[in-house]
Amino acid sequence: MGNLDTSNFCNKASIYYYDFSIGEHGGIPDDVIAHIDKCSFCMNEVNWLEKAQSVVEQEPLKTLVHLQISNMELHFSLANEPVTCSKIKAILPIMVISEMDVRVPTPVTTHIDDCSGCMEDLNTLRGFSLSAEQLVNISQCFSDNTFSDIKKCVEDQAVYEAIGRIQERPDSEVVTRFDLDVSTRSNSEKSSDVTGAAFKGKAADESLQKDTSTNGSRQVRPVNWKWLLKPLMAAAVIVVGFVLFFNSSDVTATNLEQVFDALKKVDNIKMATYYPDTQTFGQKIWVSRTLGAKLLKDDGEFALWDVKKGVKHIGKPGSTEMVTTKVESDLVEAAKKTMNVPWGLLPCNNPGNLPKGYIWQEITDTVDQEIKTYELLWTDYASDGSPIFYKRIYYIDGITQRPQKIESSTMNNLSQVYELKRITEISYPSLEQVRVTFEKYGY
């Protein structure tokens, strides 16, 4: 393929995934069809889309898709008009819900990209571990402009005050506009470019009005809404998470937010890792948030961090010799962060930062109701732009929602096969069990 930038070609091909998945190849350029057929990344995306489509008519997934489409309609209801901070404020909490992720430019995302205030507000909301239910309630409070009701949504005082500041922040001077061309274009005029026009400053409204005339100083580049429809349909279908339904009696499957919530309640945990490719065992790690200590142990060495006392004990298992050192405050703070949920068991630190386009689905193949099996799939990119595919198999206790074992695999664009890299066994000892273990190593 010479010097062809395959990552850019994948971007070009992505707008045709939906047509490709349903067999409508007539409107797809021949070079795109050839690329998708040969590209493992594109085929993997198409396969995920097909899998999502196969269940989209099932309840409650149909409801999720309808919510996704309604979310897009909400974004584009602000098209062809000036957009200010106050117009999108109630949408910001919804954007934190991973299932409501938007992957195409919209009137809302265009404003956020140009407005540092709204971008900061969105990042602030993402930094809190808020449930989907809380985010929806906060959105409603923003919409109704009822500050007092926010107290009903959150218990943490710092979070409450931060959300209050977001609600009370006045509009910035940034006013944007995203125009849509609703006219129909011929096939020769089709373009995969999806862009809007943004104008900043106090005079934005005047500029926007002038731009609709041929004598204006700047022309708005219109977006043909018709060619957005299929990509938006694909975006609505491909995300098959269930966060919005964690309170629904119709959903018996465990969702990722429930796993997060279950781990938040854990005070003591033990994790043991095995590496199948080298057939070796990694460190065993104990964490006790109650005792404020963390133990890392393998066959050659152990290290017990007592963050409450600011000391670290180091030695060899089975030896009576042990070195105790005072730890600098910055290292103590770093150690504290490693003791926070979810201890590396999930790919991010809170549900709002889950990888874009992730898929979480139950794959339990037994009637055992005590342990259910789930598959988590997502894609990341190496420094050279090549895709890396991740897969984790979670064995979840059906009652406590806590993971008991995790099998982690990766696949690159060349291997075509997932390789099992790591197996993590997880248990939840009592406080007394952890205390007895820690005391053996200097606690």
C-alpha positions as CSV (number, residue, x, y, z in Angstrom):
1,M,0.0,0.0,0.0
2,G,3.1,2.2,-0.3
3,N,3.1,5.2,2.0
4,L,-0.7,5.2,2.6
5,D,-1.5,6.4,6.1
6,T,-3.8,3.6,7.2
7,S,-5.0,5.4,10.3
8,N,-6.3,8.3,8.2
9,F,-7.9,5.8,5.8
10,C,-9.6,4.1,8.7
11,N,-11.1,7.5,9.6
12,K,-12.3,7.9,6.0
13,A,-13.8,4.4,6.1
14,S,-15.5,4.8,9.4
15,I,-18.4,6.7,8.0
16,Y,-19.3,3.7,5.8
17,Y,-19.2,1.1,8.6
18,Y,-23.0,1.1,8.9
19,D,-23.6,0.6,5.2
20,F,-20.9,-2.1,5.1
21,S,-22.4,-3.9,8.1
22,I,-25.9,-4.2,6.5
23,G,-24.6,-5.2,3.1
24,E,-25.4,-1.9,1.3
25,H,-22.1,-1.6,-0.6
26,G,-23.4,0.3,-3.6
27,G,-22.7,3.8,-2.1
28,I,-19.3,2.8,-0.7
29,P,-16.2,3.7,-2.8
30,D,-14.3,0.6,-4.1
31,D,-11.1,1.6,-2.4
32,V,-12.9,1.8,1.0
33,I,-14.5,-1.6,0.5
34,A,-11.1,-3.1,-0.3
35,H,-9.6,-1.4,2.8
36,I,-12.3,-2.5,5.2
37,D,-12.0,-6.1,3.9
38,K,-8.2,-6.1,4.6
39,C,-8.0,-4.0,7.7
40,S,-8.4,-5.8,11.0
41,F,-9.2,-2.6,12.9
42,C,-12.1,-1.7,10.5
43,M,-13.4,-5.2,10.4
44,N,-13.3,-5.4,14.2
45,E,-15.4,-2.1,14.4
46,V,-17.8,-3.5,11.8
47,N,-18.1,-6.8,13.7
48,W,-18.9,-4.9,16.9
49,L,-21.5,-2.9,15.1
50,E,-23.1,-6.1,13.7
51,K,-23.2,-7.6,17.1
52,A,-24.8,-4.5,18.6
53,Q,-27.4,-4.4,15.8
54,S,-28.3,-8.1,16.4
55,V,-29.5,-7.2,19.9
56,V,-30.7,-3.6,19.4
57,E,-34.4,-4.7,19.0
58,Q,-34.3,-6.5,22.4
59,E,-35.5,-4.8,25.5
60,P,-34.1,-2.8,27.2
61,L,-31.5,-2.1,24.5
62,K,-34.1,-0.7,22.3
63,T,-34.8,1.9,25.0
64,L,-31.1,2.7,25.2
65,V,-30.9,3.3,21.5
66,H,-33.9,5.6,21.6
67,L,-32.3,7.5,24.4
68,Q,-29.1,7.8,22.3
69,I,-31.0,9.1,19.4
70,S,-32.9,11.5,21.6
71,N,-29.6,12.7,23.0
72,M,-28.4,13.5,19.4
73,E,-31.7,15.3,18.7
74,L,-31.1,17.4,21.8
75,H,-27.7,18.4,20.5
76,F,-28.9,19.3,17.1
77,S,-31.9,21.2,18.3
78,L,-29.4,24.0,18.9
79,A,-28.4,24.0,15.2
80,N,-28.7,27.2,13.1
81,E,-28.8,29.5,16.1
82,P,-26.3,31.2,18.4
83,V,-25.2,28.9,21.3
84,T,-24.2,30.3,24.7
85,C,-23.1,28.7,27.9
86,S,-26.5,28.8,29.5
87,K,-28.1,27.0,26.5
88,I,-25.8,23.9,26.9
89,K,-25.4,23.8,30.7
90,A,-28.1,21.2,31.3
91,I,-26.5,19.0,28.6
92,L,-23.0,18.9,30.3
93,P,-24.0,16.3,33.0
94,I,-25.5,14.0,30.3
95,M,-22.2,14.1,28.3
96,V,-20.4,12.6,31.3
97,I,-22.5,9.4,31.1
98,S,-20.4,7.1,28.9
99,E,-23.4,5.7,27.0
100,M,-24.2,9.2,25.9
101,D,-20.8,9.8,24.3
102,V,-21.0,11.9,21.1
103,R,-18.5,11.2,18.4
104,V,-19.4,13.7,15.7
105,P,-19.3,17.5,15.9
106,T,-22.6,19.0,17.1
107,P,-23.7,22.5,18.1
108,V,-22.9,21.5,21.7
109,T,-19.4,20.1,21.2
110,T,-18.5,23.0,18.9
111,H,-19.3,25.4,21.7
112,I,-17.4,23.4,24.3
113,D,-14.3,23.2,22.0
114,D,-14.2,27.0,21.8
115,C,-15.3,27.9,25.3
116,S,-12.8,27.3,28.0
117,G,-15.4,27.9,30.7
118,C,-17.7,25.1,29.5
119,M,-14.8,22.8,28.9
120,E,-13.6,23.3,32.5
121,D,-17.2,22.7,33.7
122,L,-17.4,19.4,31.8
123,N,-14.0,18.3,33.1
124,T,-15.0,19.1,36.6
125,L,-18.1,16.9,36.3
126,R,-16.1,14.1,34.8
127,G,-13.7,14.3,37.8
128,F,-16.4,13.2,40.2
129,S,-17.5,9.6,40.6
130,L,-21.2,10.4,39.9
131,S,-23.7,7.8,38.9
132,A,-25.9,8.1,35.8
133,E,-28.9,8.7,38.1
134,Q,-27.1,11.6,39.8
135,L,-26.0,13.1,36.5
136,V,-29.5,13.0,35.1
137,N,-30.8,14.7,38.3
138,I,-28.1,17.4,38.1
139,S,-29.0,18.0,34.5
140,Q,-32.6,18.5,35.6
141,C,-31.5,20.9,38.3
142,F,-29.5,22.9,35.8
143,S,-32.5,22.9,33.4
144,D,-34.9,24.1,36.1
145,N,-32.3,26.4,37.7
146,T,-33.1,25.0,41.1
147,F,-29.8,25.1,43.1
148,S,-31.3,23.8,46.3
149,D,-32.4,20.6,44.6
150,I,-28.7,19.7,43.9
151,K,-28.3,18.8,47.5
152,K,-30.7,15.9,46.9
153,C,-28.4,14.6,44.1
154,V,-25.0,14.6,45.9
155,E,-23.9,14.2,49.5
156,D,-20.3,15.3,49.3
157,Q,-20.1,19.0,50.3
158,A,-17.1,19.7,48.0
159,V,-19.0,18.2,45.0
160,Y,-22.1,20.1,45.9
161,E,-20.3,23.4,46.0
162,A,-18.5,22.7,42.7
163,I,-21.7,21.9,41.0
164,G,-23.2,25.1,42.5
165,R,-20.4,27.1,41.0
166,I,-21.1,25.6,37.6
167,Q,-24.8,26.4,37.8
168,E,-24.1,30.0,38.9
169,R,-21.3,30.7,36.4
170,P,-22.5,33.5,33.9
171,D,-22.2,33.1,30.2
172,S,-18.7,33.7,28.7
173,E,-18.2,36.0,25.8
174,V,-18.0,33.0,23.5
175,V,-21.0,32.5,21.3
176,T,-20.9,29.8,18.6
177,R,-23.1,28.7,15.8
178,F,-23.4,25.4,14.0
179,D,-25.3,25.6,10.7
180,L,-26.9,22.6,9.0
181,D,-27.7,22.4,5.3
182,V,-30.8,20.3,5.1
183,S,-30.8,20.3,1.3
184,T,-30.1,17.1,-0.6
185,R,-26.8,16.7,-2.4
186,S,-26.0,14.5,-5.4
187,N,-23.7,11.5,-5.0
188,S,-20.8,13.4,-6.5
189,E,-21.2,16.0,-3.8
190,K,-21.0,13.6,-0.8
191,S,-18.4,14.3,1.7
192,S,-17.3,12.6,4.9
193,D,-16.4,16.0,6.4
194,V,-18.6,16.9,9.3
195,T,-17.9,20.5,10.5
196,G,-19.7,23.5,11.8
197,A,-18.8,27.1,12.1
198,A,-18.0,28.9,15.4
199,F,-17.8,32.6,16.1
200,K,-16.4,34.1,19.3
201,G,-16.8,37.4,21.1
202,K,-19.5,39.9,22.0
203,A,-20.2,40.6,18.3
204,A,-20.9,37.0,17.5
205,D,-24.6,37.4,17.0
206,E,-24.1,40.2,14.5
207,S,-21.4,38.2,12.7
208,L,-23.6,35.3,12.5
209,Q,-26.4,37.3,10.9
210,K,-24.0,38.8,8.4
211,D,-22.6,35.5,7.4
212,T,-25.9,34.4,5.9
213,S,-25.6,36.9,3.1
214,T,-23.2,36.9,0.2
215,N,-21.7,40.2,1.3
216,G,-20.7,38.9,4.8
217,S,-17.1,38.9,5.8
218,R,-17.2,35.2,6.6
219,Q,-19.3,32.4,5.2
220,V,-20.7,29.7,7.4
221,R,-19.7,26.3,6.1
222,P,-23.0,24.3,6.1
223,V,-23.3,20.7,7.1
224,N,-25.6,18.4,5.2
225,W,-27.7,16.8,7.9
226,K,-28.7,14.0,5.5
227,W,-25.3,12.5,5.4
228,L,-25.0,12.6,9.1
229,L,-27.9,10.3,9.6
230,K,-26.3,7.0,9.1
231,P,-23.1,7.7,11.1
232,L,-25.4,8.9,13.9
233,M,-27.4,5.7,13.7
234,A,-24.2,3.7,13.9
235,A,-23.1,5.7,16.9
236,A,-26.4,5.1,18.6
237,V,-26.3,1.4,18.0
238,I,-22.6,0.6,18.7
239,V,-22.6,1.6,22.4
240,V,-24.3,-1.3,24.3
241,G,-23.6,-0.3,27.9
242,F,-26.4,-0.5,30.5
243,V,-25.6,2.3,32.9
244,L,-28.9,4.1,32.3
245,F,-30.8,1.0,33.4
246,F,-29.1,0.1,36.7
247,N,-32.4,0.8,38.5
248,S,-34.5,-1.0,36.0
249,S,-36.2,-4.2,37.2
250,D,-36.0,-5.5,33.6
251,V,-32.2,-5.7,33.6
252,T,-30.7,-8.5,35.6
253,A,-27.2,-8.2,34.1
254,T,-24.4,-6.5,36.1
255,N,-23.2,-3.2,34.5
256,L,-19.9,-1.6,35.0
257,E,-21.3,1.1,37.3
258,Q,-22.5,-1.6,39.6
259,V,-19.0,-3.1,39.7
260,F,-17.5,0.4,40.5
261,D,-20.1,0.8,43.3
262,A,-19.4,-2.6,44.7
263,L,-15.6,-2.0,44.8
264,K,-16.2,1.4,46.5
265,K,-17.6,-0.5,49.5
266,V,-14.5,-2.8,49.8
267,D,-12.1,-1.9,52.6
268,N,-9.8,-4.9,52.2
269,I,-8.7,-6.7,49.1
270,K,-6.1,-9.2,47.9
271,M,-4.9,-9.5,44.3
272,A,-2.7,-12.3,42.9
273,T,-1.4,-12.1,39.3
274,Y,-0.2,-14.9,36.9
275,Y,1.5,-14.4,33.5
276,P,0.6,-17.3,31.1
277,D,3.2,-16.4,28.4
278,T,6.1,-16.8,30.9
279,Q,4.3,-19.1,33.2
280,T,5.3,-17.0,36.2
281,F,3.5,-15.5,39.1
282,G,3.6,-11.8,39.8
283,Q,3.3,-9.8,43.0
284,K,0.6,-10.6,45.5
285,I,-0.9,-7.3,46.7
286,W,-3.0,-6.7,49.8
287,V,-4.7,-3.3,50.4
288,S,-6.4,-2.2,53.5
289,R,-8.1,1.1,53.4
290,T,-9.1,0.6,57.0
291,L,-5.6,0.1,58.3
292,G,-4.1,2.5,55.8
293,A,-1.5,0.0,54.6
294,K,-0.5,-1.9,51.4
295,L,1.6,-5.0,51.1
296,L,3.4,-6.1,47.9
297,K,5.0,-9.5,48.0
298,D,6.7,-12.0,45.6
299,D,9.1,-14.8,46.1
300,G,12.1,-12.5,46.4
301,E,11.0,-9.5,48.4
302,F,8.2,-7.8,50.2
303,A,7.4,-4.1,50.9
304,L,4.8,-3.0,53.4
305,W,3.7,0.6,53.1
306,D,2.2,2.0,56.3
307,V,0.8,5.3,55.0
308,K,-0.7,6.3,58.3
309,K,2.7,6.2,60.0
310,G,4.6,7.3,56.9
311,V,7.0,4.3,56.9
312,K,7.9,1.4,54.7
313,H,9.1,-2.0,55.7
314,I,11.3,-4.0,53.3
315,G,12.6,-7.5,53.6
316,K,12.7,-11.0,52.2
317,P,9.9,-13.5,52.9
318,G,11.0,-16.0,55.5
319,S,13.9,-13.8,56.8
320,T,14.0,-12.1,60.1
321,E,15.9,-9.2,58.7
322,M,13.8,-6.2,57.8
323,V,14.6,-2.6,57.0
324,T,12.2,0.2,58.1
325,T,12.5,3.6,56.6
326,K,10.7,6.9,56.9
327,V,9.0,7.8,53.6
328,E,8.9,11.4,52.2
329,S,5.5,13.0,52.2
330,D,5.2,13.1,48.4
331,L,5.9,9.3,48.2
332,V,3.2,8.7,50.9
333,E,0.7,10.7,48.9
334,A,1.6,8.7,45.8
335,A,1.2,5.4,47.7
336,K,-2.2,6.6,48.9
337,K,-3.4,7.0,45.4
338,T,-2.5,3.4,44.5
339,M,-4.8,2.3,47.4
340,N,-7.8,4.0,45.9
341,V,-10.6,2.1,44.0
342,P,-10.4,0.4,41.6
343,W,-6.8,-0.8,42.1
344,G,-6.2,-1.3,38.4
345,L,-9.0,-3.8,38.1
346,L,-10.9,-1.5,35.7
347,P,-9.5,0.6,32.8
348,C,-10.2,3.9,34.5
349,N,-10.8,5.4,37.9
350,N,-14.5,6.3,37.6
351,P,-17.4,5.4,35.3
352,G,-17.3,8.8,33.6
353,N,-13.9,8.1,32.1
354,L,-14.5,4.7,30.5
355,P,-12.9,4.2,27.1
356,K,-14.8,5.6,24.2
357,G,-16.8,3.0,22.2
358,Y,-16.3,0.3,24.9
359,I,-18.5,-2.8,24.9
360,W,-19.5,-4.5,28.0
361,Q,-21.6,-7.7,27.6
362,E,-22.5,-10.8,29.4
363,I,-21.0,-14.0,28.0
364,T,-22.0,-16.4,30.8
365,D,-22.2,-19.9,29.3
366,T,-23.4,-21.8,32.4
367,V,-26.5,-21.8,34.5
368,D,-24.4,-21.0,37.6
369,Q,-26.1,-17.9,39.0
370,E,-23.4,-17.3,41.6
371,I,-20.6,-16.3,39.1
372,K,-21.4,-14.5,35.9
373,T,-19.0,-13.8,33.1
374,Y,-18.7,-10.5,31.3
375,E,-16.5,-9.3,28.4
376,L,-15.1,-5.8,28.2
377,L,-13.7,-4.6,24.9
378,W,-12.1,-1.3,23.9
379,T,-9.6,0.1,21.6
380,D,-6.6,2.3,22.2
381,Y,-3.8,3.6,20.0
382,A,0.0,3.3,20.1
383,S,2.3,6.3,19.6
384,D,2.5,5.5,15.9
385,G,-1.2,5.6,15.6
386,S,-1.7,1.9,15.1
387,P,-4.7,0.4,17.0
388,I,-4.4,-1.9,20.1
389,F,-7.4,-4.0,21.0
390,Y,-8.1,-4.8,24.6
391,K,-10.3,-7.5,26.0
392,R,-10.9,-8.4,29.6
393,I,-13.0,-11.3,30.8
394,Y,-14.6,-10.6,34.3
395,Y,-15.9,-13.3,36.6
396,I,-18.4,-11.4,38.7
397,D,-20.1,-12.6,41.9
398,G,-23.8,-12.4,41.0
399,I,-24.8,-11.3,44.5
400,T,-22.0,-8.9,45.6
401,Q,-21.2,-7.7,42.1
402,R,-17.5,-8.0,43.0
403,P,-15.0,-9.4,40.4
404,Q,-13.4,-12.7,41.5
405,K,-11.1,-13.2,38.5
406,I,-10.0,-11.1,35.5
407,E,-8.4,-12.4,32.3
408,S,-6.6,-9.6,30.3
409,S,-5.8,-10.0,26.6
410,T,-4.5,-7.7,23.8
411,M,-4.5,-7.9,20.0
412,N,-2.6,-5.6,17.6
413,N,-3.4,-4.8,14.0
414,L,-1.2,-7.6,12.7
415,S,-1.7,-10.5,15.1
416,Q,-5.5,-10.9,14.4
417,V,-5.7,-13.0,17.6
418,Y,-6.1,-12.0,21.2
419,E,-3.2,-13.0,23.4
420,L,-3.9,-13.8,27.0
421,K,-1.4,-11.6,29.0
422,R,-2.5,-11.7,32.6
423,I,-4.8,-13.5,35.0
424,T,-5.7,-11.8,38.2
425,E,-7.3,-13.6,41.1
426,I,-9.2,-11.4,43.6
427,S,-10.3,-12.1,47.1
428,Y,-11.8,-10.0,49.9
429,P,-10.3,-10.9,53.3
430,S,-11.6,-9.8,56.6
431,L,-10.0,-7.0,58.5
432,E,-8.6,-9.5,61.0
433,Q,-7.1,-11.7,58.3
434,V,-5.4,-8.7,56.8
435,R,-4.1,-7.5,60.1
436,V,-2.6,-10.9,60.9
437,T,-0.9,-10.9,57.5
438,F,0.5,-7.4,57.8
439,E,1.8,-8.1,61.3
440,K,4.1,-10.8,59.8
441,Y,5.8,-8.0,57.7
442,G,6.3,-5.3,60.3
443,Y,2.9,-3.6,60.7
